[in-house]
Amino acid sequence: MIALDIGGTKTTVLFSDKDKLLEFEKKYGEIIKESNKKQKYCVIPTFFKESREKFDEFFSFLKSLDNEIISTFPGIIRMEKVEGEWKFRLYSKRFPFMIGEYVDVNFAVNDVYAFAYHHAKKFFKDAYNRRKSILVIQIGTGVNAIHMNYYDYKELLILDKIFEAGHITMRQNDGKCFCGRKGCAELFISGRYLEKLGGGDPAAVFRDEALKKKFYENLASYLSSLVILTAPNKIVFGGSVAKSLDTVLIHKLVEDRFPHFKIHLNIEYEKDHSRLSNLRGLCDLYHRYKKGFLS
């Protein structure tokens, strides 16, 4: 099996054995940014979003290496049953030539689904937590979030839902999002926003107190709304921005913004910026999907 975590700028490819990684390196060695033979993965730019020809060529090559391909994609993935077979339809402006078309893979979901499943599996392993819920937020190039209780996790109900929490209207009529709407949360807390705020350097925001305050005020306002709506017991941050986040500060700012000031929300915070968490979640989710939908 080959598992892909496709992002807006980078794609991580995980192989079931080292020989397939070596074959992949022969063809795409010039563009590989990182390779780990022990863990059997490599990282490349998401070059195949540039054209249908490159997209088809890339996936055709993967299929020549393995007949089982699973993947995350940025954007909405709809599961649809067509003539008795489950298929996956892609809606993403990052792949304009594939909007509304079926992706020819064994399994496909948005990356936040995979990340959320990875952390839900760990969270609900403790029987006591099965009375609770978890909110997972990924902040990378864009933003997305999933809220899940034990029943959602156990019955894979998340696969029947569309999570686009990055496009909640945060500021009415303020700024135009790539989705075509105005005021989306993604405009004020994403990696793109950090890059804009930092003058091309997202990391600069966390070194400048005024810029940092502006970002955290936006993030706390966004999180407060999600907390009021979902009442999670745990929040996990993922994505490239996660490593820079101060969860102690976030905890304080969220509670300060809660309607009943100074209430203790009893929320546990965690951040995970491991490159492989999405892929581990994707593989686990695929195995559960095969049992739940294909049996």
N, C-alpha and C positions, 0 to 999 in steps of 0.2 A: 504494500500500500504506500502511496505517496500522499502526504498531507501538506496543503498550502495555506499559509496565512497571508492573504493578499491585503496590503495596505495601500494608502493613497500614493506613497512614494517608494516603500520597500516591501518586498515579499520574502517570507521565510519558507524554505522548502525542506520538509522532513521526509527522510527515506526509511524504508523498512530494513534495508541492509546497505552496507558500505559500498558494495560494488555498483549499485545504482547511483549513488552519490558520485562515484568516480566517473561513471559514464556521463552524468550530467555536467561534470566539470570539464570534460573534453569538449563539449559543445558550447558551454556558456562561461568557460573559465575567465574570459577577458572582462566580464562584467560582474563577477562574483566579488562582493564586498567583504564577506566573512564566511569562513568554512570551519566546521567542527566535525572531524571524522569520527571521533569517539562518540559524540551524540548524534551523528549522522544527519546533520542539517547544514544548509548554507543560506546566505542572504544575498539577494540580487535587487536591483532597481525594478520597479513595476513598469518595465519598458513596454510590455505587451498591451498596455491600455491605450497606446498611441494609434493603433489601427487594427481593423478586423483581421488583416493578413498576419500581422505579428501575433495576435491573440490566437488564431487558429493554428499557426505554426508551433507556438509554444506548447499548447495543449496536445497537439498531435504527437510531438516529441515525447511528452510525458507518458502518453498512452502506449508508445512503443517500448517504454521501460517497464510499465506496470499496468495491468488492466483495472486496477482499483484506485481511482483518484478522488480525493475529498478536499474541500476547500472552503475557506471563508472568503467573502467578498465585501467590499464597502458598499453600502446601499441595501435596499430591500430585496430579500429573496422570498418568493412565494412558492410554497409547496403545493403542487396540483397533481391530481390523479388523472392521467390521460390513458385511456384504453387499458385500465387496470394496472398501470405502472406509475409510480411516483416520479415526478419530474420537478425541476427547480428553475423558476423563471426570475430573471435578473432585472432590477430597476435601479440603475445607478448612472448619474451624469458623468462619473469617472470612466464609464464604459458606454459612451453614447451609442455606439454601433450595436450594442447588445440589449438596449432597453426594450423590455417586453418579450425578449427571446429566451428560450430554454438553454441553460448551461449544460453542456454534455459531460457531466461528471456524476459520480455515484452518490454524492451528498454535498450540499452547499448551504451555508448559513452566513449571516452577518457576523463579523468578528466578535462583537460584544456578546452574542449568544454563546459562542464557544468559551469565552473568558468567564462568563457568568456561570456556565455549567461546571467549569473546573472548580470554582470557588464554592458553588452550591454543594457539590459532591463532598467537599471537605467539611463544610458547615453542617450539613444534615447527617453526616456520619455519626455525630453525637445525637443520640435519641432525644435529649432534652431540647435541642435546637429545632426539632420538628414542630414545635409549637410557635416558632418564631419565623421571621422572614429576613431576607438579605437583599440589599440594593447594591448593584454593581455599576460603576461609572467608568467609562473609558474616555480619557482625554488625550487625543493624539493630534493628527491633522484636523480632525473634527471632534465631535462629542456625541456619545450615545449612552443610554442607561437601561438597565433591566431590573425590575423588582420581581422577586420570586419567593413563594412559600413552598412548603414541602410537597403539597399536592401538585403544584406547577412543575416542580422538579421531578417527582416520581412518575407523573403521567405525561411528561414532555409537552405540557400545554403551551410552553413558550414557543414551540414550533408552529402553533396556530395563531400567533399574535405578531403584530408588527410594532416594534419599538423604535421610535424616532424622537427620543427625548432631547436630542440636540436641536430640534426644530420647534420646541415650545417657544411661543412668543414671550420674550423677556422684556423687550422695550418696544412699545407700539410705534410703528412707522419710523424706526431708527435703524438705518443701514439696510442694504439689500443683500440677502443671503444668496449663495450659489443655487439654492433650490428655487429661487424666484420670489420668495416671500420676504417680508421685512421684519426686522427685530428679533430674529431667531437667537436662541441662547448660544449657538455655535459662533456667532459673531463676537461674543464678549467673553468667552472662557476657553476657546480652543487653542491648539497650537498655532493656528493661523493668526489668531488675535495676539498671542504672545509675541509672535514674530513681528507683527505690525507695531505693537507697543514698544518692543525692544529695538526698533530700528533695524530689523533684519536679524537680530540675535535674541532668540527667545530666552536664553539663559540670563541675559542682561536684566530682565524684569525682576529676577529674584536677588539681584545684587543691588538694586536701587530701591530704597525704602518707599518712595512716592509711587513708583510704578508697581511695586509689589502690593502696596495697600490697595491700589485701584483694581488689580486683578483679583485679590482675595475678597474684596467687597462684592465684585460681580459673582464670584464663585459661591460665596456664602448666601447671597440672595437666591441664586439658582437652587442650591442645595436645600435651603429652607423650604422652598416651594415643594420640592420632591419629598422632603421629610413629612410635611403636612399632609401630602396626598397619600403616601405609602406607609408611613410609620414603621420604618425598618428597625431591626435590632442590630444589624451590622451593615456598614458601608465599606466596600472595597473599591479602591481606585486603581485603574490600570491605564495602559497607554504610555507613550513616551514622556508625557508631562508628569506622571505619577512620582517618579524618582525625586522631583524637585518640591513636591508638596509637603507642607508642614501640617500634619494631621492634628497636632495639639492645638494649633492656632485655628484650624478649620472647626474643630469641636467647639471651641469657645465662641467663634463668630456665629455659628449656626444657632447655638443656644441663646445668644444675645438677640438674635433676630426672631426667635420664636414668639408667637403672639402672647403667651403667658411668660413674661420675662423671668429669667433665672430658674425656670423649671429644669430639672435634670432629665434629659431624654434617654439616658441609659443606652446610648448607641456606641457600639465598638467600631473603631476605625482601623483600616489596614490599607497598605499600598503594596502593589505588586507590579514591578516593571520587568519581570523575567521575560525573555524573548520567547520561551517555549510554553508559557501558560496557555496562550490561545490554542496552540497546537495540541497540547495534552487534553484540553477541554473538547476540542474538535474531535479527536479520536474517541474519547469516552462517549461523547454525544452520538457519534456515528454508530458505535456498537449498541447503544441503547435504542437508537432509531431502528436498527436492523431487527432487534428483538420486538420492538413495539409496533412497527409499521409493516414490516416485511414478513413476519411470522404468520 
